[in-house]
């Protein structure tokens, strides 16, 4: 017998890494998705993957907010105007920006009026 691998758990187990209590909670955490689950099919399309790659290359892999280099899953492509508000802008390059994970959270939580073509509205 050994102890459950969950941090601070004193339950003993015969096999596996976690006790029954923590195996369940781990499964539940996997099911949660932070980012817009209703748009998941769109994020799996060839068009989105091509546009995501275009935005990454256009910005040389650097976050447009802080300038930090990001690679792989750390590179988040953010919709300035969310798909919920205007589905016609979901593949518009002027509506997309490359962000690091920290800046993406900040941009997602901003409460300001967002413009796709700021030069035209100034």
Phi and psi restraints in degrees (range 20) as a CNS / XPLOR table:
assign (resid 1 and name C) (resid 2 and name N)
       (resid 2 and name CA) (resid 2 and name C) 1.0 -142.5 20.0 2
assign (resid 2 and name N) (resid 2 and name CA)
       (resid 2 and name C) (resid 3 and name N) 1.0 171.3 20.0 2
assign (resid 2 and name C) (resid 3 and name N)
       (resid 3 and name CA) (resid 3 and name C) 1.0 -85.3 20.0 2
assign (resid 3 and name N) (resid 3 and name CA)
       (resid 3 and name C) (resid 4 and name N) 1.0 151.4 20.0 2
assign (resid 3 and name C) (resid 4 and name N)
       (resid 4 and name CA) (resid 4 and name C) 1.0 -59.9 20.0 2
assign (resid 4 and name N) (resid 4 and name CA)
       (resid 4 and name C) (resid 5 and name N) 1.0 141.1 20.0 2
assign (resid 4 and name C) (resid 5 and name N)
       (resid 5 and name CA) (resid 5 and name C) 1.0 -77.6 20.0 2
assign (resid 5 and name N) (resid 5 and name CA)
       (resid 5 and name C) (resid 6 and name N) 1.0 -8.6 20.0 2
assign (resid 5 and name C) (resid 6 and name N)
       (resid 6 and name CA) (resid 6 and name C) 1.0 -64.9 20.0 2
assign (resid 6 and name N) (resid 6 and name CA)
       (resid 6 and name C) (resid 7 and name N) 1.0 135.3 20.0 2
assign (resid 6 and name C) (resid 7 and name N)
       (resid 7 and name CA) (resid 7 and name C) 1.0 -57.6 20.0 2
assign (resid 7 and name N) (resid 7 and name CA)
       (resid 7 and name C) (resid 8 and name N) 1.0 116.8 20.0 2
assign (resid 7 and name C) (resid 8 and name N)
       (resid 8 and name CA) (resid 8 and name C) 1.0 86.6 20.0 2
assign (resid 8 and name N) (resid 8 and name CA)
       (resid 8 and name C) (resid 9 and name N) 1.0 3.1 20.0 2
assign (resid 8 and name C) (resid 9 and name N)
       (resid 9 and name CA) (resid 9 and name C) 1.0 -85.2 20.0 2
assign (resid 9 and name N) (resid 9 and name CA)
       (resid 9 and name C) (resid 10 and name N) 1.0 134.2 20.0 2
assign (resid 9 and name C) (resid 10 and name N)
       (resid 10 and name CA) (resid 10 and name C) 1.0 -103.6 20.0 2
assign (resid 10 and name N) (resid 10 and name CA)
       (resid 10 and name C) (resid 11 and name N) 1.0 5.9 20.0 2
assign (resid 10 and name C) (resid 11 and name N)
       (resid 11 and name CA) (resid 11 and name C) 1.0 -71.7 20.0 2
assign (resid 11 and name N) (resid 11 and name CA)
       (resid 11 and name C) (resid 12 and name N) 1.0 141.1 20.0 2
assign (resid 11 and name C) (resid 12 and name N)
       (resid 12 and name CA) (resid 12 and name C) 1.0 -98.2 20.0 2
assign (resid 12 and name N) (resid 12 and name CA)
       (resid 12 and name C) (resid 13 and name N) 1.0 144.9 20.0 2
assign (resid 12 and name C) (resid 13 and name N)
       (resid 13 and name CA) (resid 13 and name C) 1.0 -133.1 20.0 2
assign (resid 13 and name N) (resid 13 and name CA)
       (resid 13 and name C) (resid 14 and name N) 1.0 155.9 20.0 2
assign (resid 13 and name C) (resid 14 and name N)
       (resid 14 and name CA) (resid 14 and name C) 1.0 -89.7 20.0 2
assign (resid 14 and name N) (resid 14 and name CA)
       (resid 14 and name C) (resid 15 and name N) 1.0 -38.5 20.0 2
assign (resid 14 and name C) (resid 15 and name N)
       (resid 15 and name CA) (resid 15 and name C) 1.0 -144.8 20.0 2
assign (resid 15 and name N) (resid 15 and name CA)
       (resid 15 and name C) (resid 16 and name N) 1.0 162.6 20.0 2
assign (resid 15 and name C) (resid 16 and name N)
       (resid 16 and name CA) (resid 16 and name C) 1.0 82.9 20.0 2
assign (resid 16 and name N) (resid 16 and name CA)
       (resid 16 and name C) (resid 17 and name N) 1.0 -170.3 20.0 2
assign (resid 16 and name C) (resid 17 and name N)
       (resid 17 and name CA) (resid 17 and name C) 1.0 -103.5 20.0 2
assign (resid 17 and name N) (resid 17 and name CA)
       (resid 17 and name C) (resid 18 and name N) 1.0 -29.7 20.0 2
assign (resid 17 and name C) (resid 18 and name N)
       (resid 18 and name CA) (resid 18 and name C) 1.0 -125.0 20.0 2
assign (resid 18 and name N) (resid 18 and name CA)
       (resid 18 and name C) (resid 19 and name N) 1.0 154.1 20.0 2
assign (resid 18 and name C) (resid 19 and name N)
       (resid 19 and name CA) (resid 19 and name C) 1.0 -74.1 20.0 2
assign (resid 19 and name N) (resid 19 and name CA)
       (resid 19 and name C) (resid 20 and name N) 1.0 172.3 20.0 2
assign (resid 19 and name C) (resid 20 and name N)
       (resid 20 and name CA) (resid 20 and name C) 1.0 -57.2 20.0 2
assign (resid 20 and name N) (resid 20 and name CA)
       (resid 20 and name C) (resid 21 and name N) 1.0 -40.7 20.0 2
assign (resid 20 and name C) (resid 21 and name N)
       (resid 21 and name CA) (resid 21 and name C) 1.0 -61.2 20.0 2
assign (resid 21 and name N) (resid 21 and name CA)
       (resid 21 and name C) (resid 22 and name N) 1.0 -44.1 20.0 2
assign (resid 21 and name C) (resid 22 and name N)
       (resid 22 and name CA) (resid 22 and name C) 1.0 -86.2 20.0 2
assign (resid 22 and name N) (resid 22 and name CA)
       (resid 22 and name C) (resid 23 and name N) 1.0 -21.2 20.0 2
assign (resid 22 and name C) (resid 23 and name N)
       (resid 23 and name CA) (resid 23 and name C) 1.0 -65.6 20.0 2
assign (resid 23 and name N) (resid 23 and name CA)
       (resid 23 and name C) (resid 24 and name N) 1.0 -43.0 20.0 2
assign (resid 23 and name C) (resid 24 and name N)
       (resid 24 and name CA) (resid 24 and name C) 1.0 -62.9 20.0 2
assign (resid 24 and name N) (resid 24 and name CA)
       (resid 24 and name C) (resid 25 and name N) 1.0 -47.7 20.0 2
assign (resid 24 and name C) (resid 25 and name N)
       (resid 25 and name CA) (resid 25 and name C) 1.0 -65.2 20.0 2
assign (resid 25 and name N) (resid 25 and name CA)
       (resid 25 and name C) (resid 26 and name N) 1.0 -32.1 20.0 2
assign (resid 25 and name C) (resid 26 and name N)
       (resid 26 and name CA) (resid 26 and name C) 1.0 -67.5 20.0 2
assign (resid 26 and name N) (resid 26 and name CA)
       (resid 26 and name C) (resid 27 and name N) 1.0 -41.6 20.0 2
assign (resid 26 and name C) (resid 27 and name N)
       (resid 27 and name CA) (resid 27 and name C) 1.0 -62.4 20.0 2
assign (resid 27 and name N) (resid 27 and name CA)
       (resid 27 and name C) (resid 28 and name N) 1.0 -41.7 20.0 2
assign (resid 27 and name C) (resid 28 and name N)
       (resid 28 and name CA) (resid 28 and name C) 1.0 -63.4 20.0 2
assign (resid 28 and name N) (resid 28 and name CA)
       (resid 28 and name C) (resid 29 and name N) 1.0 -39.5 20.0 2
assign (resid 28 and name C) (resid 29 and name N)
       (resid 29 and name CA) (resid 29 and name C) 1.0 -64.6 20.0 2
assign (resid 29 and name N) (resid 29 and name CA)
       (resid 29 and name C) (resid 30 and name N) 1.0 -35.3 20.0 2
assign (resid 29 and name C) (resid 30 and name N)
       (resid 30 and name CA) (resid 30 and name C) 1.0 -66.0 20.0 2
assign (resid 30 and name N) (resid 30 and name CA)
       (resid 30 and name C) (resid 31 and name N) 1.0 -31.8 20.0 2
assign (resid 30 and name C) (resid 31 and name N)
       (resid 31 and name CA) (resid 31 and name C) 1.0 -72.1 20.0 2
assign (resid 31 and name N) (resid 31 and name CA)
       (resid 31 and name C) (resid 32 and name N) 1.0 -26.7 20.0 2
assign (resid 31 and name C) (resid 32 and name N)
       (resid 32 and name CA) (resid 32 and name C) 1.0 -70.2 20.0 2
assign (resid 32 and name N) (resid 32 and name CA)
       (resid 32 and name C) (resid 33 and name N) 1.0 140.0 20.0 2
assign (resid 32 and name C) (resid 33 and name N)
       (resid 33 and name CA) (resid 33 and name C) 1.0 -132.9 20.0 2
assign (resid 33 and name N) (resid 33 and name CA)
       (resid 33 and name C) (resid 34 and name N) 1.0 126.9 20.0 2
assign (resid 33 and name C) (resid 34 and name N)
       (resid 34 and name CA) (resid 34 and name C) 1.0 -73.8 20.0 2
assign (resid 34 and name N) (resid 34 and name CA)
       (resid 34 and name C) (resid 35 and name N) 1.0 -40.8 20.0 2
assign (resid 34 and name C) (resid 35 and name N)
       (resid 35 and name CA) (resid 35 and name C) 1.0 -96.7 20.0 2
assign (resid 35 and name N) (resid 35 and name CA)
       (resid 35 and name C) (resid 36 and name N) 1.0 111.9 20.0 2
assign (resid 35 and name C) (resid 36 and name N)
       (resid 36 and name CA) (resid 36 and name C) 1.0 23.7 20.0 2
assign (resid 36 and name N) (resid 36 and name CA)
       (resid 36 and name C) (resid 37 and name N) 1.0 71.9 20.0 2
assign (resid 36 and name C) (resid 37 and name N)
       (resid 37 and name CA) (resid 37 and name C) 1.0 -59.4 20.0 2
assign (resid 37 and name N) (resid 37 and name CA)
       (resid 37 and name C) (resid 38 and name N) 1.0 -25.9 20.0 2
assign (resid 37 and name C) (resid 38 and name N)
       (resid 38 and name CA) (resid 38 and name C) 1.0 -69.7 20.0 2
assign (resid 38 and name N) (resid 38 and name CA)
       (resid 38 and name C) (resid 39 and name N) 1.0 -16.0 20.0 2
assign (resid 38 and name C) (resid 39 and name N)
       (resid 39 and name CA) (resid 39 and name C) 1.0 -99.7 20.0 2
assign (resid 39 and name N) (resid 39 and name CA)
       (resid 39 and name C) (resid 40 and name N) 1.0 4.4 20.0 2
assign (resid 39 and name C) (resid 40 and name N)
       (resid 40 and name CA) (resid 40 and name C) 1.0 -53.0 20.0 2
assign (resid 40 and name N) (resid 40 and name CA)
       (resid 40 and name C) (resid 41 and name N) 1.0 -45.2 20.0 2
assign (resid 40 and name C) (resid 41 and name N)
       (resid 41 and name CA) (resid 41 and name C) 1.0 -58.6 20.0 2
assign (resid 41 and name N) (resid 41 and name CA)
       (resid 41 and name C) (resid 42 and name N) 1.0 -37.1 20.0 2
assign (resid 41 and name C) (resid 42 and name N)
       (resid 42 and name CA) (resid 42 and name C) 1.0 -64.2 20.0 2
assign (resid 42 and name N) (resid 42 and name CA)
       (resid 42 and name C) (resid 43 and name N) 1.0 -42.0 20.0 2
assign (resid 42 and name C) (resid 43 and name N)
       (resid 43 and name CA) (resid 43 and name C) 1.0 -69.4 20.0 2
assign (resid 43 and name N) (resid 43 and name CA)
       (resid 43 and name C) (resid 44 and name N) 1.0 -8.2 20.0 2
assign (resid 43 and name C) (resid 44 and name N)
       (resid 44 and name CA) (resid 44 and name C) 1.0 -100.7 20.0 2
assign (resid 44 and name N) (resid 44 and name CA)
       (resid 44 and name C) (resid 45 and name N) 1.0 -0.8 20.0 2
assign (resid 44 and name C) (resid 45 and name N)
       (resid 45 and name CA) (resid 45 and name C) 1.0 -78.2 20.0 2
assign (resid 45 and name N) (resid 45 and name CA)
       (resid 45 and name C) (resid 46 and name N) 1.0 157.6 20.0 2
assign (resid 45 and name C) (resid 46 and name N)
       (resid 46 and name CA) (resid 46 and name C) 1.0 -63.2 20.0 2
assign (resid 46 and name N) (resid 46 and name CA)
       (resid 46 and name C) (resid 47 and name N) 1.0 -38.8 20.0 2
assign (resid 46 and name C) (resid 47 and name N)
       (resid 47 and name CA) (resid 47 and name C) 1.0 -61.1 20.0 2
assign (resid 47 and name N) (resid 47 and name CA)
       (resid 47 and name C) (resid 48 and name N) 1.0 -44.9 20.0 2
assign (resid 47 and name C) (resid 48 and name N)
       (resid 48 and name CA) (resid 48 and name C) 1.0 -66.0 20.0 2
assign (resid 48 and name N) (resid 48 and name CA)
       (resid 48 and name C) (resid 49 and name N) 1.0 -43.3 20.0 2
assign (resid 48 and name C) (resid 49 and name N)
       (resid 49 and name CA) (resid 49 and name C) 1.0 -62.2 20.0 2
assign (resid 49 and name N) (resid 49 and name CA)
       (resid 49 and name C) (resid 50 and name N) 1.0 -39.1 20.0 2
assign (resid 49 and name C) (resid 50 and name N)
       (resid 50 and name CA) (resid 50 and name C) 1.0 -66.9 20.0 2
assign (resid 50 and name N) (resid 50 and name CA)
       (resid 50 and name C) (resid 51 and name N) 1.0 -42.4 20.0 2
assign (resid 50 and name C) (resid 51 and name N)
       (resid 51 and name CA) (resid 51 and name C) 1.0 -67.2 20.0 2
assign (resid 51 and name N) (resid 51 and name CA)
       (resid 51 and name C) (resid 52 and name N) 1.0 -38.8 20.0 2
assign (resid 51 and name C) (resid 52 and name N)
       (resid 52 and name CA) (resid 52 and name C) 1.0 -61.9 20.0 2
assign (resid 52 and name N) (resid 52 and name CA)
       (resid 52 and name C) (resid 53 and name N) 1.0 -43.6 20.0 2
assign (resid 52 and name C) (resid 53 and name N)
       (resid 53 and name CA) (resid 53 and name C) 1.0 -64.4 20.0 2
assign (resid 53 and name N) (resid 53 and name CA)
       (resid 53 and name C) (resid 54 and name N) 1.0 -40.6 20.0 2
assign (resid 53 and name C) (resid 54 and name N)
       (resid 54 and name CA) (resid 54 and name C) 1.0 -60.3 20.0 2
assign (resid 54 and name N) (resid 54 and name CA)
       (resid 54 and name C) (resid 55 and name N) 1.0 -45.9 20.0 2
assign (resid 54 and name C) (resid 55 and name N)
       (resid 55 and name CA) (resid 55 and name C) 1.0 -64.8 20.0 2
assign (resid 55 and name N) (resid 55 and name CA)
       (resid 55 and name C) (resid 56 and name N) 1.0 -40.0 20.0 2
assign (resid 55 and name C) (resid 56 and name N)
       (resid 56 and name CA) (resid 56 and name C) 1.0 -61.7 20.0 2
assign (resid 56 and name N) (resid 56 and name CA)
       (resid 56 and name C) (resid 57 and name N) 1.0 -47.5 20.0 2
assign (resid 56 and name C) (resid 57 and name N)
       (resid 57 and name CA) (resid 57 and name C) 1.0 -68.2 20.0 2
assign (resid 57 and name N) (resid 57 and name CA)
       (resid 57 and name C) (resid 58 and name N) 1.0 -38.2 20.0 2
assign (resid 57 and name C) (resid 58 and name N)
       (resid 58 and name CA) (resid 58 and name C) 1.0 -60.1 20.0 2
assign (resid 58 and name N) (resid 58 and name CA)
       (resid 58 and name C) (resid 59 and name N) 1.0 -35.7 20.0 2
assign (resid 58 and name C) (resid 59 and name N)
       (resid 59 and name CA) (resid 59 and name C) 1.0 -98.8 20.0 2
assign (resid 59 and name N) (resid 59 and name CA)
       (resid 59 and name C) (resid 60 and name N) 1.0 11.3 20.0 2
assign (resid 59 and name C) (resid 60 and name N)
       (resid 60 and name CA) (resid 60 and name C) 1.0 54.2 20.0 2
assign (resid 60 and name N) (resid 60 and name CA)
       (resid 60 and name C) (resid 61 and name N) 1.0 30.0 20.0 2
assign (resid 60 and name C) (resid 61 and name N)
       (resid 61 and name CA) (resid 61 and name C) 1.0 73.8 20.0 2
assign (resid 61 and name N) (resid 61 and name CA)
       (resid 61 and name C) (resid 62 and name N) 1.0 16.0 20.0 2
assign (resid 61 and name C) (resid 62 and name N)
       (resid 62 and name CA) (resid 62 and name C) 1.0 -108.3 20.0 2
assign (resid 62 and name N) (resid 62 and name CA)
       (resid 62 and name C) (resid 63 and name N) 1.0 139.6 20.0 2
assign (resid 62 and name C) (resid 63 and name N)
       (resid 63 and name CA) (resid 63 and name C) 1.0 -60.4 20.0 2
assign (resid 63 and name N) (resid 63 and name CA)
       (resid 63 and name C) (resid 64 and name N) 1.0 132.6 20.0 2
assign (resid 63 and name C) (resid 64 and name N)
       (resid 64 and name CA) (resid 64 and name C) 1.0 -76.7 20.0 2
assign (resid 64 and name N) (resid 64 and name CA)
       (resid 64 and name C) (resid 65 and name N) 1.0 -9.2 20.0 2
assign (resid 64 and name C) (resid 65 and name N)
       (resid 65 and name CA) (resid 65 and name C) 1.0 -99.0 20.0 2
assign (resid 65 and name N) (resid 65 and name CA)
       (resid 65 and name C) (resid 66 and name N) 1.0 -48.7 20.0 2
assign (resid 65 and name C) (resid 66 and name N)
       (resid 66 and name CA) (resid 66 and name C) 1.0 -110.1 20.0 2
assign (resid 66 and name N) (resid 66 and name CA)
       (resid 66 and name C) (resid 67 and name N) 1.0 -14.1 20.0 2
assign (resid 66 and name C) (resid 67 and name N)
       (resid 67 and name CA) (resid 67 and name C) 1.0 86.2 20.0 2
assign (resid 67 and name N) (resid 67 and name CA)
       (resid 67 and name C) (resid 68 and name N) 1.0 0.0 20.0 2
assign (resid 67 and name C) (resid 68 and name N)
       (resid 68 and name CA) (resid 68 and name C) 1.0 -71.6 20.0 2
assign (resid 68 and name N) (resid 68 and name CA)
       (resid 68 and name C) (resid 69 and name N) 1.0 142.1 20.0 2
assign (resid 68 and name C) (resid 69 and name N)
       (resid 69 and name CA) (resid 69 and name C) 1.0 -74.0 20.0 2
assign (resid 69 and name N) (resid 69 and name CA)
       (resid 69 and name C) (resid 70 and name N) 1.0 132.2 20.0 2
assign (resid 69 and name C) (resid 70 and name N)
       (resid 70 and name CA) (resid 70 and name C) 1.0 -128.2 20.0 2
assign (resid 70 and name N) (resid 70 and name CA)
       (resid 70 and name C) (resid 71 and name N) 1.0 148.5 20.0 2
assign (resid 70 and name C) (resid 71 and name N)
       (resid 71 and name CA) (resid 71 and name C) 1.0 -142.0 20.0 2
assign (resid 71 and name N) (resid 71 and name CA)
       (resid 71 and name C) (resid 72 and name N) 1.0 148.8 20.0 2
assign (resid 71 and name C) (resid 72 and name N)
       (resid 72 and name CA) (resid 72 and name C) 1.0 64.8 20.0 2
assign (resid 72 and name N) (resid 72 and name CA)
       (resid 72 and name C) (resid 73 and name N) 1.0 -131.9 20.0 2
assign (resid 72 and name C) (resid 73 and name N)
       (resid 73 and name CA) (resid 73 and name C) 1.0 -70.6 20.0 2
assign (resid 73 and name N) (resid 73 and name CA)
       (resid 73 and name C) (resid 74 and name N) 1.0 -16.1 20.0 2
assign (resid 73 and name C) (resid 74 and name N)
       (resid 74 and name CA) (resid 74 and name C) 1.0 -73.7 20.0 2
assign (resid 74 and name N) (resid 74 and name CA)
       (resid 74 and name C) (resid 75 and name N) 1.0 -19.5 20.0 2
assign (resid 74 and name C) (resid 75 and name N)
       (resid 75 and name CA) (resid 75 and name C) 1.0 -84.0 20.0 2
assign (resid 75 and name N) (resid 75 and name CA)
       (resid 75 and name C) (resid 76 and name N) 1.0 108.8 20.0 2
assign (resid 75 and name C) (resid 76 and name N)
       (resid 76 and name CA) (resid 76 and name C) 1.0 -103.3 20.0 2
assign (resid 76 and name N) (resid 76 and name CA)
       (resid 76 and name C) (resid 77 and name N) 1.0 129.8 20.0 2
assign (resid 76 and name C) (resid 77 and name N)
       (resid 77 and name CA) (resid 77 and name C) 1.0 -99.9 20.0 2
assign (resid 77 and name N) (resid 77 and name CA)
       (resid 77 and name C) (resid 78 and name N) 1.0 116.9 20.0 2
assign (resid 77 and name C) (resid 78 and name N)
       (resid 78 and name CA) (resid 78 and name C) 1.0 -102.3 20.0 2
assign (resid 78 and name N) (resid 78 and name CA)
       (resid 78 and name C) (resid 79 and name N) 1.0 136.2 20.0 2
assign (resid 78 and name C) (resid 79 and name N)
       (resid 79 and name CA) (resid 79 and name C) 1.0 -85.3 20.0 2
assign (resid 79 and name N) (resid 79 and name CA)
       (resid 79 and name C) (resid 80 and name N) 1.0 119.7 20.0 2
assign (resid 79 and name C) (resid 80 and name N)
       (resid 80 and name CA) (resid 80 and name C) 1.0 -63.6 20.0 2
assign (resid 80 and name N) (resid 80 and name CA)
       (resid 80 and name C) (resid 81 and name N) 1.0 -51.9 20.0 2
assign (resid 80 and name C) (resid 81 and name N)
       (resid 81 and name CA) (resid 81 and name C) 1.0 -100.4 20.0 2
assign (resid 81 and name N) (resid 81 and name CA)
       (resid 81 and name C) (resid 82 and name N) 1.0 116.0 20.0 2
assign (resid 81 and name C) (resid 82 and name N)
       (resid 82 and name CA) (resid 82 and name C) 1.0 -58.5 20.0 2
assign (resid 82 and name N) (resid 82 and name CA)
       (resid 82 and name C) (resid 83 and name N) 1.0 154.2 20.0 2
assign (resid 82 and name C) (resid 83 and name N)
       (resid 83 and name CA) (resid 83 and name C) 1.0 -59.0 20.0 2
assign (resid 83 and name N) (resid 83 and name CA)
       (resid 83 and name C) (resid 84 and name N) 1.0 -34.3 20.0 2
assign (resid 83 and name C) (resid 84 and name N)
       (resid 84 and name CA) (resid 84 and name C) 1.0 -58.3 20.0 2
assign (resid 84 and name N) (resid 84 and name CA)
       (resid 84 and name C) (resid 85 and name N) 1.0 -38.8 20.0 2
assign (resid 84 and name C) (resid 85 and name N)
       (resid 85 and name CA) (resid 85 and name C) 1.0 -78.3 20.0 2
assign (resid 85 and name N) (resid 85 and name CA)
       (resid 85 and name C) (resid 86 and name N) 1.0 -40.2 20.0 2
assign (resid 85 and name C) (resid 86 and name N)
       (resid 86 and name CA) (resid 86 and name C) 1.0 -149.9 20.0 2
assign (resid 86 and name N) (resid 86 and name CA)
       (resid 86 and name C) (resid 87 and name N) 1.0 99.6 20.0 2
assign (resid 86 and name C) (resid 87 and name N)
       (resid 87 and name CA) (resid 87 and name C) 1.0 -70.6 20.0 2
assign (resid 87 and name N) (resid 87 and name CA)
       (resid 87 and name C) (resid 88 and name N) 1.0 -15.8 20.0 2
assign (resid 87 and name C) (resid 88 and name N)
       (resid 88 and name CA) (resid 88 and name C) 1.0 -76.7 20.0 2
assign (resid 88 and name N) (resid 88 and name CA)
       (resid 88 and name C) (resid 89 and name N) 1.0 -14.8 20.0 2
assign (resid 88 and name C) (resid 89 and name N)
       (resid 89 and name CA) (resid 89 and name C) 1.0 -97.0 20.0 2
assign (resid 89 and name N) (resid 89 and name CA)
       (resid 89 and name C) (resid 90 and name N) 1.0 7.1 20.0 2
assign (resid 89 and name C) (resid 90 and name N)
       (resid 90 and name CA) (resid 90 and name C) 1.0 -67.1 20.0 2
assign (resid 90 and name N) (resid 90 and name CA)
       (resid 90 and name C) (resid 91 and name N) 1.0 -25.2 20.0 2
assign (resid 90 and name C) (resid 91 and name N)
       (resid 91 and name CA) (resid 91 and name C) 1.0 -114.3 20.0 2
assign (resid 91 and name N) (resid 91 and name CA)
       (resid 91 and name C) (resid 92 and name N) 1.0 16.7 20.0 2
assign (resid 91 and name C) (resid 92 and name N)
       (resid 92 and name CA) (resid 92 and name C) 1.0 -82.3 20.0 2
assign (resid 92 and name N) (resid 92 and name CA)
       (resid 92 and name C) (resid 93 and name N) 1.0 117.9 20.0 2
assign (resid 92 and name C) (resid 93 and name N)
       (resid 93 and name CA) (resid 93 and name C) 1.0 -57.6 20.0 2
assign (resid 93 and name N) (resid 93 and name CA)
       (resid 93 and name C) (resid 94 and name N) 1.0 -31.5 20.0 2
assign (resid 93 and name C) (resid 94 and name N)
       (resid 94 and name CA) (resid 94 and name C) 1.0 -72.7 20.0 2
assign (resid 94 and name N) (resid 94 and name CA)
       (resid 94 and name C) (resid 95 and name N) 1.0 -12.0 20.0 2
assign (resid 94 and name C) (resid 95 and name N)
       (resid 95 and name CA) (resid 95 and name C) 1.0 -98.6 20.0 2
assign (resid 95 and name N) (resid 95 and name CA)
       (resid 95 and name C) (resid 96 and name N) 1.0 3.0 20.0 2
assign (resid 95 and name C) (resid 96 and name N)
       (resid 96 and name CA) (resid 96 and name C) 1.0 -119.0 20.0 2
assign (resid 96 and name N) (resid 96 and name CA)
       (resid 96 and name C) (resid 97 and name N) 1.0 142.4 20.0 2
assign (resid 96 and name C) (resid 97 and name N)
       (resid 97 and name CA) (resid 97 and name C) 1.0 -140.7 20.0 2
assign (resid 97 and name N) (resid 97 and name CA)
       (resid 97 and name C) (resid 98 and name N) 1.0 144.6 20.0 2
assign (resid 97 and name C) (resid 98 and name N)
       (resid 98 and name CA) (resid 98 and name C) 1.0 -87.0 20.0 2
assign (resid 98 and name N) (resid 98 and name CA)
       (resid 98 and name C) (resid 99 and name N) 1.0 128.7 20.0 2
assign (resid 98 and name C) (resid 99 and name N)
       (resid 99 and name CA) (resid 99 and name C) 1.0 -135.6 20.0 2
assign (resid 99 and name N) (resid 99 and name CA)
       (resid 99 and name C) (resid 100 and name N) 1.0 153.4 20.0 2
assign (resid 99 and name C) (resid 100 and name N)
       (resid 100 and name CA) (resid 100 and name C) 1.0 -80.2 20.0 2
assign (resid 100 and name N) (resid 100 and name CA)
       (resid 100 and name C) (resid 101 and name N) 1.0 165.6 20.0 2
assign (resid 100 and name C) (resid 101 and name N)
       (resid 101 and name CA) (resid 101 and name C) 1.0 -58.0 20.0 2
assign (resid 101 and name N) (resid 101 and name CA)
       (resid 101 and name C) (resid 102 and name N) 1.0 -40.0 20.0 2
assign (resid 101 and name C) (resid 102 and name N)
       (resid 102 and name CA) (resid 102 and name C) 1.0 -65.2 20.0 2
assign (resid 102 and name N) (resid 102 and name CA)
       (resid 102 and name C) (resid 103 and name N) 1.0 -46.2 20.0 2
assign (resid 102 and name C) (resid 103 and name N)
       (resid 103 and name CA) (resid 103 and name C) 1.0 -68.4 20.0 2
assign (resid 103 and name N) (resid 103 and name CA)
       (resid 103 and name C) (resid 104 and name N) 1.0 -30.8 20.0 2
assign (resid 103 and name C) (resid 104 and name N)
       (resid 104 and name CA) (resid 104 and name C) 1.0 -63.8 20.0 2
assign (resid 104 and name N) (resid 104 and name CA)
       (resid 104 and name C) (resid 105 and name N) 1.0 -42.6 20.0 2
assign (resid 104 and name C) (resid 105 and name N)
       (resid 105 and name CA) (resid 105 and name C) 1.0 -61.8 20.0 2
assign (resid 105 and name N) (resid 105 and name CA)
       (resid 105 and name C) (resid 106 and name N) 1.0 -42.4 20.0 2
assign (resid 105 and name C) (resid 106 and name N)
       (resid 106 and name CA) (resid 106 and name C) 1.0 -63.0 20.0 2
assign (resid 106 and name N) (resid 106 and name CA)
       (resid 106 and name C) (resid 107 and name N) 1.0 -46.3 20.0 2
assign (resid 106 and name C) (resid 107 and name N)
       (resid 107 and name CA) (resid 107 and name C) 1.0 -65.2 20.0 2
assign (resid 107 and name N) (resid 107 and name CA)
       (resid 107 and name C) (resid 108 and name N) 1.0 -38.2 20.0 2
assign (resid 107 and name C) (resid 108 and name N)
       (resid 108 and name CA) (resid 108 and name C) 1.0 -64.0 20.0 2
assign (resid 108 and name N) (resid 108 and name CA)
       (resid 108 and name C) (resid 109 and name N) 1.0 -31.4 20.0 2
assign (resid 108 and name C) (resid 109 and name N)
       (resid 109 and name CA) (resid 109 and name C) 1.0 -96.5 20.0 2
assign (resid 109 and name N) (resid 109 and name CA)
       (resid 109 and name C) (resid 110 and name N) 1.0 4.2 20.0 2
assign (resid 109 and name C) (resid 110 and name N)
       (resid 110 and name CA) (resid 110 and name C) 1.0 -68.2 20.0 2
assign (resid 110 and name N) (resid 110 and name CA)
       (resid 110 and name C) (resid 111 and name N) 1.0 143.9 20.0 2
assign (resid 110 and name C) (resid 111 and name N)
       (resid 111 and name CA) (resid 111 and name C) 1.0 -118.3 20.0 2
assign (resid 111 and name N) (resid 111 and name CA)
       (resid 111 and name C) (resid 112 and name N) 1.0 58.4 20.0 2
assign (resid 111 and name C) (resid 112 and name N)
       (resid 112 and name CA) (resid 112 and name C) 1.0 -125.5 20.0 2
assign (resid 112 and name N) (resid 112 and name CA)
       (resid 112 and name C) (resid 113 and name N) 1.0 163.3 20.0 2
assign (resid 112 and name C) (resid 113 and name N)
       (resid 113 and name CA) (resid 113 and name C) 1.0 -71.3 20.0 2
assign (resid 113 and name N) (resid 113 and name CA)
       (resid 113 and name C) (resid 114 and name N) 1.0 128.0 20.0 2
assign (resid 113 and name C) (resid 114 and name N)
       (resid 114 and name CA) (resid 114 and name C) 1.0 -104.2 20.0 2
assign (resid 114 and name N) (resid 114 and name CA)
       (resid 114 and name C) (resid 115 and name N) 1.0 138.5 20.0 2
assign (resid 114 and name C) (resid 115 and name N)
       (resid 115 and name CA) (resid 115 and name C) 1.0 -127.9 20.0 2
assign (resid 115 and name N) (resid 115 and name CA)
       (resid 115 and name C) (resid 116 and name N) 1.0 137.5 20.0 2
assign (resid 115 and name C) (resid 116 and name N)
       (resid 116 and name CA) (resid 116 and name C) 1.0 -81.8 20.0 2
assign (resid 116 and name N) (resid 116 and name CA)
       (resid 116 and name C) (resid 117 and name N) 1.0 -40.2 20.0 2
assign (resid 116 and name C) (resid 117 and name N)
       (resid 117 and name CA) (resid 117 and name C) 1.0 -115.1 20.0 2
assign (resid 117 and name N) (resid 117 and name CA)
       (resid 117 and name C) (resid 118 and name N) 1.0 74.8 20.0 2
assign (resid 117 and name C) (resid 118 and name N)
       (resid 118 and name CA) (resid 118 and name C) 1.0 -61.0 20.0 2
assign (resid 118 and name N) (resid 118 and name CA)
       (resid 118 and name C) (resid 119 and name N) 1.0 -30.5 20.0 2
assign (resid 118 and name C) (resid 119 and name N)
       (resid 119 and name CA) (resid 119 and name C) 1.0 -63.9 20.0 2
assign (resid 119 and name N) (resid 119 and name CA)
       (resid 119 and name C) (resid 120 and name N) 1.0 -33.5 20.0 2
assign (resid 119 and name C) (resid 120 and name N)
       (resid 120 and name CA) (resid 120 and name C) 1.0 -77.4 20.0 2
assign (resid 120 and name N) (resid 120 and name CA)
       (resid 120 and name C) (resid 121 and name N) 1.0 -21.4 20.0 2
assign (resid 120 and name C) (resid 121 and name N)
       (resid 121 and name CA) (resid 121 and name C) 1.0 -97.6 20.0 2
assign (resid 121 and name N) (resid 121 and name CA)
       (resid 121 and name C) (resid 122 and name N) 1.0 -5.2 20.0 2
